[in-house]
Amino acid sequence: MLYRYQNKRVRITTGDGAVFTGIAEVLPSGYGLHELDREEESIQLDDVILFKSDIQRIEELSETATEDADPRRFDEMMGALLEGPYWIVDILPEQVPTDAAGQYFAVERYFLQPERIVPLRRKYAEILLRLNCYVDMAVSFDSCASWETNPDPETFADRVAGLSGNEFLRAVLAEQNAMIDYDHNDTYLTVYDPDSALLDKVRALAEAEGLFVWSPPQEETSRNT
C-alpha cells in the first residue's frame, strides 16, 4: 500500500532508472481510473504522477534531507578534490599498465556480471557504513542535486547494490575534506584526498573485505581509472 507514504518526503526510483524526490501525495486507484484512464494507485510528486507498477523503489528520507539544505554547499570542495590526489579501493592490488599482458577487459566484464557486481557493491556499501561509524557522511545518488547526511544503513546498502542506468554514488566527508565516488559500472571506489587517519581506516576496512587500496601515478592513464 502506498498510503503510508502520504505527506512524507520520499525518493522514488522508477523501473527505467529515473529518480524523483519530493513530498508524496498518494492518489487512490479510483483517481487514476477517472483522471488518467488507469486503475492503479499512484504517488504525485509536484507535477509528476508515478503509478505503483512503474515504481521500482521508494525510500522515505530522513529529516536531514530536507529542501532547506543547500544542494550546492559542497560544490567548491568537490571541485578542488577532483583536481587533487586520489586512492583506489579495488579488487586488484595495483594499477594495470596500458601495455600489460593478460585480458583485463574480459576479466572486468566477468566481474561486472550481476551475480558478481551486486555482492561487490554491497561490500563497498558496508565499507562506507563502517566508515560512517567514525565520521559524518553526506551522500547523493542524483548527480549532487540532493544530499542525505548519515543515511539509514539498510536503505543505503540496498540503494548502492541496486545502482543502475546513469546513477552514481558520491559521499562527501566534509570535516575530513574528503570524498568517495562509486559508479554503477565500476569495480572500484575512488577516494579523493584522504588524510592519513582516514586512509588507514579505509585500508583496514578494505582489507577485511578482501580488497586492495592503491594510489596510481596521477599523471598517467591506466585501463581502470
Stockholm file with secondary structure:
# STOCKHOLM 1.0

chainA/1-225         MLYRYQNKRVRITTGDGAVFTGIAEVLPSGYGLHELDREEESIQLDDVILFKSDIQRIEELSETATEDADPRRFDEMMGALLEGPYWIVDILPEQVPTDAAGQYFAVERYFLQPERIVPLRRKYAEILLRLNCYVDMAVSFDSCASWETNPDPETFADRVAGLSGNEFLRAVLAEQNAMIDYDHNDTYLTVYDPDSALLDKVRALAEAEGLFVWSPPQEETSRNT
#=GR chainA/1-225 SS CCGGGTTCEEEEEETTSCEEEEECEEECHHHHHHHHSCCSCEEEETTEEEEGGGEEEEEECCGGGCTTSCTTTTHHHHHHHHTSCEEEEESSSSCCCTTCSSCHHHHHHHHTSHHHHHHHHHHHHHHHHHHTTTSCCEEESSTTSSCEESCCHHHHHHHHHTCCTTCEEEEEEGGGTEEEEEETTCSSEEEESCCHHHHHHHHHHHHHTTCEEECCCTTSCCTTC
#=GC SS_cons         CCGGGTTCEEEEEETTSCEEEEECEEECHHHHHHHHSCCSCEEEETTEEEEGGGEEEEEECCGGGCTTSCTTTTHHHHHHHHTSCEEEEESSSSCCCTTCSSCHHHHHHHHTSHHHHHHHHHHHHHHHHHHTTTSCCEEESSTTSSCEESCCHHHHHHHHHTCCTTCEEEEEEGGGTEEEEEETTCSSEEEESCCHHHHHHHHHHHHHTTCEEECCCTTSCCTTC
//
